[in-house]
Amino acid sequence: MLLLDGKIAAASVKEELKSITDALLELGKPLPHLAAILIGTNGASETYVASKVKNCEETGFKSTLIRFDESVDEAEVLKAIEMLNNDEDVDGILVQLPLPKHISEQKIIEAISPAKDVDGFHPSSAGKLVQGLHTFIPATPYGILLMLEHFDIPTKGKHAVVIGRSNIVGRPMSILLSSNIVRGNCTVTLCHSHTPNLTEICLQADIIVAALGKPEFVKPEMVKDGAVIIDVGITRVADATAKKGFRIKGDVHFESVAPKCSAITPVPGGVGLMTIAGLLKNTMQAYENNRG
């Protein structure tokens, strides 16, 4: 069983990007610049954004973090996005999700300039992805592709089952795996909460991408021998015996599923790290598009 270690794959991506920023620095050119907006003090969001800022520093990118209180008006957030859209020194913009209920997620996503949409969530980016046009790929699916590439996991002709149909992971992942690209050319089944006979479908899968947000949902009886398992889930589960009072669980019951697999991602230390790698790659792409 091959452990698809996100630390190893992400380090490779960051090393590649660092060599580019080092060269830019030597030439006296501006560096890629990622700006993030964080609303409120959600623990998971704080962790994600801190990690993104840290990875920017390690890769030689500039980063800016704009914070708002939970009670901020939607108009104020939109004004900040407009400012970043017009700032020629900013290459990529992300707004950390989820947002407070009084702020429209769709309105915020659509306010970001498609040229700086490094999360790949804008309808323009999504439409281009569906049509197979060059665009920003949502960071998590992009990170998964980068991981499959790093560990040379074959996908051509395989049956991939994607569990979860979100616009952030499930839908774009199904499109990418079925596309005529190097880590695509799968026959894809996209499953969700209304899919009957889910176990039977999963048992046909050569590759399972679990992205439904239910801790340890995928059990060994759902996985055929030799399958490749990509666990996108990351949920804080209360645990009084843990130092922080919780443990991070994926959507796959790792201990019992791993022995059946040819390859599997751990949680934590798997897809989450590759999501940041995908975001950094998108930011570099935005830099090259806007200033190259």
Solvent accessible surface area in square Angstrom, and as a share of the most:
residue,aa,sasa,rsa
1,M,125,0.56
2,L,76,0.38
3,L,74,0.37
4,L,0,0.00
5,D,31,0.16
6,G,0,0.00
7,K,138,0.59
8,I,97,0.49
9,A,0,0.00
10,A,8,0.07
11,A,55,0.42
12,S,47,0.30
13,V,13,0.07
14,K,41,0.17
15,E,129,0.58
16,E,83,0.37
17,L,2,0.01
18,K,75,0.32
19,S,66,0.42
20,I,59,0.30
21,T,3,0.02
22,D,58,0.30
23,A,51,0.39
24,L,22,0.11
25,L,115,0.57
26,E,153,0.69
27,L,125,0.62
28,G,67,0.64
29,K,106,0.45
30,P,71,0.44
31,L,33,0.17
32,P,0,0.00
33,H,13,0.06
34,L,4,0.02
35,A,0,0.00
36,A,5,0.04
37,I,0,0.00
38,L,2,0.01
39,I,10,0.05
40,G,6,0.06
41,T,112,0.65
42,N,74,0.38
43,G,36,0.35
44,A,31,0.24
45,S,4,0.03
46,E,48,0.21
47,T,76,0.44
48,Y,75,0.29
49,V,1,0.01
50,A,61,0.47
51,S,31,0.20
52,K,24,0.10
53,V,38,0.22
54,K,119,0.50
55,N,16,0.08
56,C,1,0.00
57,E,117,0.53
58,E,75,0.34
59,T,0,0.00
60,G,19,0.18
61,F,10,0.04
62,K,86,0.36
63,S,42,0.27
64,T,49,0.29
65,L,62,0.31
66,I,33,0.17
67,R,133,0.49
68,F,33,0.14
69,D,110,0.57
70,E,99,0.44
71,S,91,0.58
72,V,13,0.07
73,D,94,0.49
74,E,39,0.18
75,A,71,0.55
76,E,89,0.40
77,V,0,0.00
78,L,47,0.23
79,K,146,0.62
80,A,12,0.09
81,I,0,0.00
82,E,102,0.46
83,M,111,0.50
84,L,5,0.02
85,N,38,0.19
86,N,108,0.55
87,D,54,0.28
88,E,158,0.71
89,D,48,0.25
90,V,4,0.02
91,D,1,0.00
92,G,0,0.00
93,I,0,0.00
94,L,0,0.00
95,V,8,0.05
96,Q,17,0.08
97,L,26,0.13
98,P,95,0.60
99,L,23,0.12
100,P,15,0.09
101,K,212,0.90
102,H,100,0.45
103,I,8,0.04
104,S,44,0.29
105,E,75,0.33
106,Q,94,0.42
107,K,104,0.44
108,I,1,0.00
109,I,20,0.10
110,E,89,0.40
111,A,34,0.26
112,I,9,0.05
113,S,29,0.19
114,P,60,0.38
115,A,51,0.40
116,K,17,0.07
117,D,2,0.01
118,V,0,0.00
119,D,19,0.10
120,G,3,0.03
121,F,43,0.18
122,H,25,0.11
123,P,61,0.38
124,S,40,0.26
125,S,4,0.03
126,A,46,0.36
127,G,34,0.32
128,K,86,0.37
129,L,17,0.08
130,V,99,0.57
131,Q,137,0.61
132,G,66,0.63
133,L,98,0.49
134,H,140,0.62
135,T,28,0.16
136,F,13,0.05
137,I,30,0.15
138,P,6,0.04
139,A,5,0.04
140,T,16,0.09
141,P,0,0.00
142,Y,42,0.16
143,G,0,0.00
144,I,0,0.00
145,L,16,0.08
146,L,20,0.10
147,M,0,0.00
148,L,1,0.01
149,E,102,0.46
150,H,77,0.34
151,F,38,0.16
152,D,100,0.52
153,I,11,0.05
154,P,85,0.53
155,T,2,0.01
156,K,159,0.67
157,G,66,0.64
158,K,71,0.30
159,H,35,0.16
160,A,0,0.00
161,V,0,0.00
162,V,0,0.00
163,I,3,0.02
164,G,8,0.08
165,R,97,0.35
166,S,51,0.33
167,N,112,0.58
168,I,64,0.33
169,V,15,0.09
170,G,0,0.00
171,R,112,0.41
172,P,7,0.05
173,M,0,0.00
174,S,14,0.09
175,I,48,0.24
176,L,8,0.04
177,L,1,0.00
178,S,60,0.39
179,S,30,0.20
180,N,136,0.69
181,I,67,0.34
182,V,126,0.72
183,R,39,0.14
184,G,0,0.00
185,N,52,0.27
186,C,11,0.07
187,T,92,0.54
188,V,38,0.22
189,T,42,0.25
190,L,59,0.29
191,C,0,0.00
192,H,54,0.24
193,S,96,0.62
194,H,143,0.64
195,T,29,0.17
196,P,98,0.62
197,N,102,0.52
198,L,29,0.14
199,T,50,0.29
200,E,93,0.42
201,I,36,0.18
202,C,0,0.00
203,L,72,0.36
204,Q,107,0.48
205,A,0,0.00
206,D,39,0.20
207,I,2,0.01
208,I,0,0.00
209,V,1,0.00
210,A,0,0.00
211,A,17,0.13
212,L,49,0.24
213,G,47,0.45
214,K,108,0.46
215,P,57,0.36
216,E,41,0.18
217,F,65,0.27
218,V,0,0.00
219,K,75,0.32
220,P,35,0.22
221,E,110,0.50
222,M,13,0.06
223,V,0,0.00
224,K,71,0.30
225,D,111,0.58
226,G,43,0.41
227,A,0,0.00
228,V,14,0.08
229,I,0,0.00
230,I,1,0.00
231,D,5,0.03
232,V,23,0.13
233,G,6,0.06
234,I,79,0.40
235,T,40,0.23
236,R,106,0.39
237,V,52,0.30
238,A,93,0.72
239,D,36,0.18
240,A,108,0.84
241,T,114,0.67
242,A,14,0.11
243,K,207,0.88
244,K,160,0.68
245,G,35,0.34
246,F,47,0.20
247,R,112,0.41
248,I,47,0.24
249,K,62,0.26
250,G,5,0.05
251,D,0,0.00
252,V,5,0.03
253,H,51,0.23
254,F,64,0.26
255,E,123,0.55
256,S,42,0.27
257,V,0,0.00
258,A,6,0.05
259,P,104,0.65
260,K,61,0.26
261,C,9,0.05
262,S,51,0.33
263,A,2,0.02
264,I,0,0.00
265,T,1,0.00
266,P,22,0.14
267,V,38,0.22
268,P,91,0.57
269,G,17,0.17
270,G,1,0.01
271,V,5,0.03
272,G,43,0.41
273,L,56,0.28
274,M,0,0.00
275,T,28,0.16
276,I,15,0.07
277,A,1,0.01
278,G,0,0.00
279,L,2,0.01
280,L,1,0.00
281,K,42,0.18
282,N,5,0.03
283,T,0,0.00
284,M,9,0.04
285,Q,54,0.24
286,A,0,0.00
287,Y,15,0.06
288,E,80,0.36
289,N,86,0.44
290,N,67,0.34
291,R,73,0.27
292,G,96,0.92
